[in-house]
Amino acid sequence: MVKRKTKFMCQECGYESPKWMGKCPGCGQWNKMVEEVEVTGGNRRGAFAHAGGGAAIPSKPMSITSIETSSEPRILTNLTELNRVLGGGIVRGSLVLIGGDPGIGKSTLLLQVSSQLAHNGNKVLYISGEESLKQTKLRAERLEISSENLFVYSETSLEEINRTIEAANPAFVIIDSIQTIYHPDVTSAPGSVSQVRECTAELMRIGKTKGIAIFIVGHVTKEGSIAGPRLLEHMVDTVLYFEGERHHTYRIIRAVKNRFGSTNEMGIFEMKEAGLEEVANPSEIFLEERSRGAAGSTVVASMEGTRPVLVEIQALISPTSFGNPRRMATGIDHNRVPLLMAVLEKRVGMLLANQDAYLKVAGGVKLDEPAIDLAIAVSIASSFRDQPTRPTDCIIGEVGLTGEVRRVSRIEQRVQEAAKLGFERVILPANNLSGWTGPKEIQLIGVSSVSEALKAALGG
């Protein structure tokens, strides 16, 4: 006998309540409670069954030493950047979630990947819940995609999708997007918390039991996070964010979760008429339009996962026209700017309290590691003094509140990347000089404080 039970759940923290409340007691957010209908009984697994309900689970505990494992080879695409972000290729039976802004290129990327996998002899099923078959065909013609092993299906019912997967038996499945798919036994609208969770759990069961690698496209909110319950990101094996700006042709894929590889890996692509093309050396791209001899410009070697990337940090310091000076930043945490300006004012003696500060990372890249602190501080000082830095200098280091320059990780890879691009000097923390030998063609200048770094970079 089928039974239905109504409850309300918070979209932010998952707090459950038998009745609707304007303010969630769990997280304190307003208007986040969503009605859900749980269907139990009959032959169904239950609308809120565990994500791995269909997987083969042993009936009794087993010693970890007695469990046999086998290393399965990964499936490689023709995009080296994507393979690295995924941890070395696609794992069979994995569930990969890709999120990004509308029009950023998620469908284009997955259609290109589907074509490459199909040309390599794999059967691929591309399921679109947002576009018709003709619309998908038009995009494929624009990207010059044609393969007999690539099958396109337009459907939003999860039951019909399950039947199609059973009949076609593909090696890879693309779901575009999860917010358009609905389960008939869940009464809420497609895209709701219960629908997204139930559909993802069913797709996970299909992928794990049949060994099918499934890619899921997820919509994002206006804040940039993936829409729907946070549980969605916990359920999948890999979470990729597709980033970029509408005014730039470059697109960045970041891995924020990966059960089969390292997190915070980054792959860079360029959007062209024929689709997305990978960028082999992103450092050259980010520095190709750099103005030499301009005050307020510095270059920093930032680590994106396991890859060092050289990017330009620009600063503009000007006297304020308002009572409170402005602090604005693009590509870095805006809270870091007043912190470093306070260090320069207190430890170096710069009078920045009546100055507006505008900082930007050129190329649309977002940096969040502490190793960029010293480059930001030198950029601010360079613009304030109207004294340019050397165009062949690369600056690396974390800055403390007492003005000290602290050690950073993976200094060898950062210096080697700078030497490869022709930089002559690297200003880095003095504690990073011990234990290794740098390239002969580049000069390493160790500094222990911000004052020493400014003397080395600006000459006084």
Buried (B, 14 or more C-beta within 10 A) or exposed (E): EEEEEEBBBBBBBBBEBEEEBEEBEBEEBEEBBBBBBBBBEEEEBBBBBBBBBBEEEEEEEEEEEEEEEEEEEBBBBBBEBBBBBBBBBBBBBBBBBBBBBEEBBBBBBBBBBBBBBBBBEBBBBBBBBBBEEEBBBEBBEEBEBEBEBBBBBBBBBBEEBBEBBEEEEBBBBBBBBBBBBBBEBBBBEBBBBBBBBBBBBBBBBBBBEBEBBBBBBBBBEEEEEBBBBEBBBEBBBBBBBBBBBEEEBBBBBBBBBBEBBEBBBBBBBBBEEEBBBBBEEBBEBBBEEBEEEBBBBBBBBBBBBEBBBBBBBBBBBEEEEEEEBEBEBBBBEEEBBBBBBEBBBEBBEBEBEEBBBBBBBBBBBBBEBBBBBBBBBBBBBBBBBEBBBBBBBBBBBBBBEEBBBBBBEEBBBBBBBBBBBEBBBBBBBBBBBEEEEBBEEBBBBBBBBBBBBBEBBBEE
